[in-house]
Amino acid sequence: MPKVNDGDFSLQRLLPLGSKVRIEGLEYEVVGIVRRSASKEQTSWTECLLVNPKSGYRWLTETQGHWNYFVPLHTRPEIAQSGYRKGSFASVYGRIYKLYSREMVKVQETVGKINRDLQPLDIMKIEDFLSPPGCPIEVLRRETDEHGDFWSLGKPIEAQIVKNAFPMLQPMSPSIGSGPYPIRSHKTSIPILKLMFAAVVLLLSVQTAYYFSRAQESIHMQDLQFSTNDKETIKKSDSFSIEHDQRNLHSLLKVKDPESWLHINVLLINDSTGGQIRWQQTIEHNGLKPSLSASDEPSVRTATTLLQKVAAGPYHLEIEALAGIDSTGSGPPLNFQLPFTLQLISDVPEWGYFGWALLLICGLAMMTAVARQRYRHRKWLKNDF
């Protein structure tokens, strides 16, 4: 590493060479400082060379209080050589970067040891390529002089991080303007998120209002009993009426005996049209044999089944029951009886439609976000910043 001018300027006075700093979990030593300026814009900036024995060199640059952190690249990026992209696009690590600025730069001062042969008044060309929209802003930098090309990949770094890494750097230069690179806003995604959130809230409000506005009522409830002494295995219920068309029903089966199992086959028959709806319900043996005192009430075990869009009309039920008292599902003992209750509840809201609507809203929001991102990317490829 050639040793260059050991002069002195403002940053070197605040940040002595040999200082130990910690950035991104690694400790670096300050070994050199360079001051450069752009010939066209008459602006200047400071570059601080950091070194770590394991990770190598890093550059920390400061322009009007804005900081960027550059890592040298060992993989040479590819430059577009044809079409409208010629010379204006570079790609590395699977990402495309677009040319943002190209200018001639002059070295003003150097302090300490620099890993390149830089001397005051040296002139070189610097090209900065920026990452595409929708990605964290990254700067792919190409420096060209008589010794060849030098590539590095940088990113903005918050002033507070620099302040924590350089506790001796007091006071820090105040930030002026928006910095050397455009501010990349992510506000384009916010309206989509707000719209999706509003749609979800509206959908949930409608479903909740529907839930409370549709009064649930019991349209039929009957106490039944399974008995091994019954000659008829199918029990018929009394007739009942469903007043409103296309309503959801819940079939609620209740058993109080804690040691038994019950299985029923149910047939809902429309007395006018003969239409039938068939379903099954089971309450399994729970494997427990609790000891109950005279004052204890056995817990009620239930099973429910949803019947969708049942037409209005007069109905009756035909119920076939099987029951037992052990977990093997074997038949009941002699003279076994098991009372149970079957209840039909009308106007039960169905939350499945809410789930599908929620999925549709999220899907549309994602497709809109992807389409917008692709549009921004195409626009970014064909237009200037």
C-alpha positions as MATLAB code, in Angstrom:
seq = 'MPKVNDGDFSLQRLLPLGSKVRIEGLEYEVVGIVRRSASKEQTSWTECLLVNPKSGYRWLTETQGHWNYFVPLHTRPEIAQSGYRKGSFASVYGRIYKLYSREMVKVQETVGKINRDLQPLDIMKIEDFLSPPGCPIEVLRRETDEHGDFWSLGKPIEAQIVKNAFPMLQPMSPSIGSGPYPIRSHKTSIPILKLMFAAVVLLLSVQTAYYFSRAQESIHMQDLQFSTNDKETIKKSDSFSIEHDQRNLHSLLKVKDPESWLHINVLLINDSTGGQIRWQQTIEHNGLKPSLSASDEPSVRTATTLLQKVAAGPYHLEIEALAGIDSTGSGPPLNFQLPFTLQLISDVPEWGYFGWALLLICGLAMMTAVARQRYRHRKWLKNDF';
ca = [
       0.000    0.000    0.000;
       1.676    3.246   -1.085;
       1.997    5.976    1.468;
       0.768    9.378    0.364;
       0.621   12.907    1.653;
       0.538   13.152    5.452;
      -1.099   16.550    5.325;
      -3.970   17.590    7.534;
      -7.549   18.728    6.932;
     -10.772   19.013    8.895;
     -11.937   15.380    8.972;
      -8.471   14.080    9.843;
      -8.326   16.420   12.810;
     -11.645   15.076   14.087;
     -10.936   11.460   13.102;
      -7.252   10.620   13.660;
      -5.658    7.902   11.586;
      -5.455    4.633   13.492;
      -8.853    5.149   15.128;
     -10.816    1.951   15.781;
     -14.435    1.987   14.637;
     -17.186   -0.650   14.501;
     -19.599   -0.887   11.550;
     -22.024   -3.757   10.864;
     -20.544   -5.764   13.713;
     -16.921   -5.610   12.495;
     -14.063   -3.521   13.838;
     -12.121   -1.436   11.349;
      -9.111    0.787   11.545;
      -8.988    4.190    9.833;
      -5.897    4.069    7.612;
      -6.493    6.790    5.015;
      -8.620    9.755    4.020;
      -9.179   11.207    0.551;
     -10.843   14.450   -0.477;
     -12.211   14.573   -4.023;
     -14.238   17.038   -6.066;
     -16.365   16.960   -9.200;
     -15.171   19.328  -11.913;
     -18.647   20.131  -13.290;
     -20.743   20.673  -10.195;
     -17.963   22.175   -8.085;
     -18.855   19.869   -5.202;
     -16.469   17.929   -3.005;
     -16.691   15.011   -0.642;
     -14.556   13.027    1.782;
     -13.763    9.323    1.590;
     -12.465    7.424    4.599;
     -10.595    4.161    3.993;
     -11.255    1.461    6.613;
      -9.484   -1.885    6.893;
     -10.215   -5.122    8.694;
      -7.707   -8.003    8.552;
     -10.441  -10.512    7.660;
     -13.021   -8.607    5.616;
     -10.585   -6.294    3.834;
     -11.172   -2.680    2.754;
     -14.263   -0.512    3.006;
     -14.911    3.079    1.982;
     -17.076    5.440    4.025;
     -17.964    8.576    2.060;
     -19.469   11.854    3.297;
     -21.135   14.465    1.088;
     -22.718   17.496    2.773;
     -23.582   15.451    5.871;
     -24.876   12.415    3.931;
     -22.991    9.145    4.349;
     -22.546    6.107    2.093;
     -20.811    2.818    2.776;
     -18.980    1.124   -0.133;
     -17.664   -2.432   -0.389;
     -15.131   -3.297   -3.131;
     -16.407   -5.866   -5.624;
     -14.383   -8.922   -6.587;
     -16.903   -9.814   -9.315;
     -16.751   -7.567  -12.354;
     -20.229   -6.287  -13.357;
     -21.402   -6.639  -16.945;
     -22.060   -3.470  -18.955;
     -24.841   -3.475  -21.583;
     -23.198   -3.341  -25.010;
     -26.136   -2.951  -27.387;
     -29.513   -1.307  -27.867;
     -30.873    1.564  -25.806;
     -29.178    0.082  -22.741;
     -25.684    0.402  -24.180;
     -23.370    1.887  -21.587;
     -26.298    2.886  -19.379;
     -26.951   -0.367  -17.526;
     -24.757   -2.656  -15.474;
     -25.661   -5.932  -13.814;
     -24.076   -7.892  -10.989;
     -25.341  -10.573   -8.582;
     -28.535  -10.914  -10.651;
     -29.611   -7.263  -10.271;
     -29.677   -4.532  -12.937;
     -28.409   -1.044  -12.125;
     -29.076    2.061  -14.218;
     -26.585    4.857  -14.861;
     -27.388    7.849  -12.661;
     -24.331   10.080  -13.066;
     -21.067   10.179  -14.986;
     -18.469   12.835  -14.217;
     -14.771   13.594  -14.088;
     -13.400   13.796  -10.556;
     -10.171   15.281   -9.199;
      -8.254   14.239   -6.083;
      -7.736   17.257   -3.834;
      -5.970   15.853   -0.787;
      -4.924   12.537    0.671;
      -3.913   11.575    4.192;
      -2.450    8.292    5.448;
      -2.210    5.100    3.428;
      -4.476    4.412    0.465;
      -4.949    1.009   -1.158;
      -4.683    2.639   -4.601;
      -2.121    4.896   -6.148;
      -3.983    8.183   -5.656;
      -2.126   11.463   -5.768;
      -3.371   15.040   -5.449;
      -4.564   16.453   -8.793;
      -5.179   12.953  -10.205;
      -8.235   12.898  -12.472;
     -10.558    9.940  -12.977;
     -14.026    9.169  -14.240;
     -16.703    8.031  -11.780;
     -19.974    6.429  -12.924;
     -22.733    5.721  -10.424;
     -25.448    3.170  -11.274;
     -28.556    2.956   -9.059;
     -30.692   -0.057   -8.172;
     -34.214   -0.366   -9.649;
     -37.339    1.012   -7.926;
     -38.944   -1.134   -5.289;
     -35.535   -2.189   -3.950;
     -33.431   -0.632   -1.195;
     -31.286    2.001   -2.852;
     -27.836    0.701   -3.774;
     -25.059    2.453   -5.677;
     -22.891    0.481   -8.070;
     -19.806    2.659   -8.583;
     -17.250    2.405  -11.344;
     -13.998    4.384  -11.094;
     -11.829    4.537  -14.209;
      -8.303    5.945  -14.404;
      -5.055    5.087  -16.146;
      -4.652    2.015  -13.939;
      -7.995    0.453  -14.923;
     -11.507    0.047  -13.533;
     -12.401   -0.252   -9.850;
     -15.904   -1.379   -8.905;
     -17.654   -1.088   -5.553;
     -21.189   -1.479   -4.244;
     -22.500    1.072   -1.775;
     -25.571    1.998    0.183;
     -26.678    5.012    2.233;
     -25.957    4.733    5.923;
     -27.699    6.736    8.619;
     -25.767    9.522   10.277;
     -26.607    8.088   13.703;
     -24.857    4.828   12.804;
     -21.790    6.791   11.784;
     -21.982    8.816   14.970;
     -22.089    5.628   17.039;
     -19.204    4.134   15.062;
     -17.099    7.315   15.369;
     -17.629    8.604   18.912;
     -14.663   10.913   18.439;
     -16.333   12.580   15.417;
     -17.915   15.512   17.266;
     -19.623   17.583   16.122;
     -20.859   15.929   12.918;
     -21.501   17.949    9.788;
     -25.202   18.810    9.424;
     -27.032   17.235    6.489;
     -27.660   19.635    3.612;
     -30.279   18.921    0.944;
     -31.400   15.421   -0.018;
     -27.943   13.978   -0.572;
     -26.077   12.844   -3.700;
     -28.750   10.354   -4.730;
     -32.529   10.689   -5.159;
     -34.750    9.907   -2.211;
     -36.646    6.724   -2.940;
     -40.117    6.846   -1.462;
     -42.264    3.786   -0.842;
     -45.501    5.786   -0.713;
     -46.748    4.076   -3.860;
     -47.435    0.915   -1.874;
     -49.225    2.718    0.960;
     -52.491    3.471   -0.926;
     -52.803   -0.210   -1.826;
     -52.363   -1.234    1.793;
     -54.836    1.427    2.939;
     -57.360    0.313    0.334;
     -56.968   -3.334    1.300;
     -57.312   -2.495    5.001;
     -60.440   -0.413    4.329;
     -61.956   -3.242    2.274;
     -61.245   -5.783    5.037;
     -62.785   -3.493    7.675;
     -65.846   -2.912    5.484;
     -66.226   -6.618    4.804;
     -65.901   -7.460    8.484;
     -68.425   -4.746    9.395;
     -70.950   -6.059    6.878;
     -70.500   -9.629    8.087;
     -70.794   -8.572   11.735;
     -73.917   -6.502   11.028;
     -75.418   -9.453    9.171;
     -74.558  -11.729   12.082;
     -76.396   -9.592   14.646;
     -79.269   -8.556   12.382;
     -80.278  -12.109   11.524;
     -81.897  -13.256   14.753;
     -81.207  -16.913   15.360;
     -84.309  -18.833   16.331;
     -85.010  -22.392   17.235;
     -87.440  -23.781   14.668;
     -87.574  -27.292   16.103;
     -86.347  -29.009   19.263;
     -87.256  -32.501   20.348;
     -86.216  -34.679   23.275;
     -85.645  -38.242   22.110;
     -84.442  -41.476   23.641;
     -82.508  -44.388   22.294;
     -83.552  -47.689   23.838;
     -82.638  -51.270   23.073;
     -86.255  -52.174   23.756;
     -87.636  -50.018   20.894;
     -89.219  -52.042   18.122;
     -88.972  -49.173   15.628;
     -85.426  -48.049   14.929;
     -86.495  -44.899   13.031;
     -88.181  -42.157   14.997;
     -90.313  -39.497   13.336;
     -90.528  -35.982   14.650;
     -93.497  -33.708   14.790;
     -94.077  -31.461   11.774;
     -92.582  -27.973   11.822;
     -92.286  -25.109    9.351;
     -89.361  -23.148    7.939;
     -90.778  -19.696    7.164;
     -87.965  -18.104    5.135;
     -86.407  -19.438    1.961;
     -82.712  -20.271    1.467;
     -81.737  -20.060    5.125;
     -78.862  -21.795    6.878;
     -79.690  -24.256    9.663;
     -77.602  -25.674   12.461;
     -78.410  -29.165   13.635;
     -77.431  -29.281   17.324;
     -77.202  -32.690   19.025;
     -76.987  -32.799   22.855;
     -76.216  -35.691   25.204;
     -75.819  -35.455   28.997;
     -74.497  -38.959   29.683;
     -70.690  -38.605   30.070;
     -69.927  -42.301   29.489;
     -71.848  -43.044   26.283;
     -71.452  -42.587   22.581;
     -74.232  -41.723   20.144;
     -74.516  -41.777   16.358;
     -77.602  -40.593   14.471;
     -78.644  -40.651   10.825;
     -81.058  -37.806   10.149;
     -83.365  -37.197    7.205;
     -85.042  -33.788    6.770;
     -88.080  -34.298    4.524;
     -90.105  -31.539    2.867;
     -93.735  -32.521    3.283;
     -94.809  -30.524    0.198;
     -92.178  -31.463   -2.378;
     -90.760  -34.651   -0.947;
     -87.250  -33.198   -1.109;
     -84.774  -34.673    1.335;
     -81.591  -33.557    3.094;
     -79.564  -36.286    4.778;
     -76.745  -35.913    7.326;
     -75.041  -37.740   10.185;
     -73.898  -36.632   13.619;
     -71.773  -38.396   16.211;
     -70.855  -37.817   19.839;
     -67.927  -40.048   20.700;
     -67.106  -41.762   23.967;
     -64.718  -39.541   25.914;
     -62.976  -42.335   27.748;
     -63.724  -40.833   31.163;
     -65.769  -42.211   34.034;
     -66.248  -39.296   36.424;
     -67.675  -39.885   39.881;
     -70.632  -37.554   40.383;
     -72.241  -36.709   43.660;
     -75.993  -36.323   43.966;
     -75.749  -32.564   43.544;
     -73.516  -32.628   40.448;
     -74.963  -32.180   36.978;
     -73.285  -34.109   34.150;
     -71.758  -31.934   31.477;
     -73.606  -31.629   28.186;
     -71.727  -32.871   25.131;
     -72.721  -31.501   21.757;
     -72.169  -31.946   18.031;
     -73.222  -29.541   15.275;
     -73.778  -29.771   11.541;
     -74.430  -26.877    9.131;
     -77.220  -27.227    6.575;
     -76.931  -24.615    3.826;
     -79.703  -22.830    1.929;
     -82.698  -24.858    3.066;
     -85.905  -24.012    1.208;
     -88.994  -22.769    3.048;
     -91.868  -25.164    3.674;
     -93.318  -27.776    6.054;
     -90.887  -30.448    7.239;
     -90.465  -33.395    9.540;
     -87.431  -35.414   10.661;
     -86.716  -39.133   10.510;
     -83.992  -40.120   12.956;
     -82.163  -43.414   13.302;
     -79.952  -43.702   16.391;
     -77.176  -46.047   17.522;
     -75.574  -45.825   20.978;
     -73.249  -47.599   23.406;
     -71.279  -47.122   26.591;
     -67.685  -48.072   25.711;
     -65.007  -46.671   23.405;
     -64.884  -49.710   21.109;
     -68.124  -48.789   19.351;
     -69.692  -52.158   20.239;
     -73.409  -52.511   20.725;
     -75.243  -51.419   23.862;
     -76.072  -53.763   26.740;
     -79.578  -55.064   27.342;
     -82.189  -52.604   28.564;
     -79.893  -49.674   27.711;
     -81.463  -46.244   27.345;
     -79.842  -42.953   26.310;
     -81.829  -39.705   26.185;
     -80.687  -37.012   23.740;
     -81.943  -33.747   22.269;
     -81.936  -32.635   18.641;
     -82.475  -28.968   17.839;
     -82.620  -27.077   14.529;
     -81.580  -23.418   14.657;
     -82.396  -21.071   11.767;
     -80.546  -18.042   10.312;
     -77.026  -19.129   11.218;
     -74.484  -16.855    9.450;
     -71.890  -18.596    7.324;
     -68.333  -17.272    7.732;
     -66.977  -19.221    4.781;
     -68.037  -16.499    2.347;
     -66.200  -13.956    4.483;
     -63.021  -16.022    4.189;
     -63.316  -16.293    0.407;
     -64.002  -12.559    0.086;
     -61.002  -11.786    2.298;
     -58.819  -14.042    0.160;
     -60.091  -12.323   -2.997;
     -59.304   -8.852   -1.606;
     -55.774   -9.880   -0.612;
     -55.231  -11.514   -4.003;
     -56.375   -8.418   -5.897;
     -54.157   -6.200   -3.732;
     -51.137   -8.414   -4.404;
     -51.790   -8.508   -8.150;
     -52.192   -4.718   -8.202;
     -48.931   -4.255   -6.304;
     -47.063   -6.610   -8.658;
     -48.507   -4.904  -11.748;
     -47.567   -1.470  -10.416;
     -44.049   -2.614   -9.589;
     -43.590   -4.040  -13.083;
     -44.866   -0.806  -14.594;
     -42.428    1.236  -12.484;
     -39.591   -1.079  -13.489;
     -40.368   -0.747  -17.217;
     -40.637    3.019  -16.829;
     -37.338    3.074  -14.948;
     -35.624    1.147  -17.755;
     -36.768    3.532  -20.504;
     -36.669    6.940  -18.795;
     -34.265    9.069  -16.862;
     -34.393    9.441  -13.087;
];
